[in-house]
Amino acid sequence: MGLVSEQSDGIGQPDEAGQFDETGQSDEAARFRHHPGRAMAGLIVSISVLTLASVSGWLALLAVPPLVWSVWSWRAGTEADRAGMRVTALLGHRWIPWSQVTGLVARDGRVMATRLDGTAVPLAAVTAADLPRLAAVGGQGPISHE
């Protein structure tokens, strides 16, 4: 399936029984989410900024960006199984069957799934260290680290 390099640091590799020691997840399904501390930090900043509303009501609007960031951090992620991946963002989600994936690439701190039509879809909450586990779930084999 166009996946290039066999380089791996061993993180997320299954053992002989197909189990992932670090996470306890099998190679049948994987769920990638941001750490909940990110959402909590955004909520704390939003609450802190709301104290400025006592000076002027317009300053309450400063609480909106960290609140939106908190909701995104809590909601965004990627779920994968043998059939495909579901990538969830702030306002929606996208289903990508493995048959449409030509490669998984880690580039510039982001992980992207390239599709048959040439488009690249960012995989929320998936890091380069997670690529071997994601590829194993989809039965995709080695991964490209650019």
N, C-alpha and C positions, 0 to 999 in steps of 0.2 A: 504493500500500500504506500509506497513512496516515502517511508520513514527511513532516515538516512543513517545516523551514527549509532554505534553501540556503546558510546561513552556513558558511564554511569558511576555515581559515587556510592552506590549501594543503598541509598535512602529509598525506602518504599519498595524494595525488592521483595517478592514473595519467597517464603522458604519452600522446601520440597513438597510440603502438603498444600501449597497454594495459599497459605495464610500470611498476612502481613504482621510481623512481630511488633512493629512500632505502633500500629494503629488498631490491631485486632480485627481489621476488615478483611474479608475474603476477596478473591479476585472476581467475584460475581457482580459487585456493585461498589461504588465509591461516592462519597459526598464531600465536597470541598466548600468550606465556608470561611469567612473572615473571623478573626478572633472577636468574641463578644465584647472585649474590652474597648474595641474601637467605637462601637455604638454607645457604650456607656460614657466614654470620654466626650463624645459629641453631645450627649444629653447634659452632662455636667457643664460644658461650655455654654449650651443654650440657656440653662437655668441661671448661670452666672451672668450672662449678658442681659437677661431679663431684669436684673436689678437696675440696669441703666434706664429702664422704662419709667422709673420714678422721676427722672430728670426730664425726659421728653418721651411722649408716646411713640414718636417716630423711631426712637432708638430700639424699640422692641423688635423692629424688623431685622436688626442685626442677629437675632436668635434664629432666624429662618435658615440660613445656610448650614450652620452646624446641626440643626435638627434634620434637614434633608440628608445630610451626610450620614447621620446616625441611622436613619431609616434605610438608606442604601447599604450601609455596612451590615446591618442586621439581615437584610433580605437577599443581597446579591450572593451568588454562588454557582457552582456547577455540580450536577449529579450525573453519574455515568453508570451504565450497565451494559450488558452484552448487545443490546439493540441500538444504543446511541447515547447522546448526551443531551441534557436539558440545562441550558444556560439561563440563569435568572438575573435580571437587572432591577433597577428601581421600579419601573412601571410595567414590566412584562417579562416574558420568557420566550426562548426559542428552542425548538427540538431539532437536533441534528443527528440523523441516523449515521452509523459508522460507514455505511456504503457511500455516503456523500463526502467523507473525510479523506483527503489525499495525504495529509501530514499534520503533525503536531510540532510546533516550533516555539522555542523559548528565545526571545529576542528583546533586548533593552528592558529587562525586568518584567516583561509581560509574556504570557503564553497564549499562542494563537492556534486555532484549528483552521487549516486551509481546506477549502471545499473544491469539488470538481469544477465549479463555475469560476474558480480563480479568486473568490472572495476569501478574506481572512476574518474569522470571528474570534474576538478576544474571549478567553475563558476566565470568567470571574473567579477569584480566590484560588486559582491554580498557580502554583509556583514551579520553577524549573525542577525543584526537588520532588515535586509531585508527579512529574511526567512519567516515570517508569510505572507507577501505580495506575495512572490513568490509561496508559497504553496496555497494561496487562488486563485491565477490566474489559477493554474493547478488543482484546486479542490482536493488537496492532503491531507488537514487536518493538524494535529499537526506535529511538527518538533522535531528532536533530536539535543540537544545542548550538545556536549561532551567536 
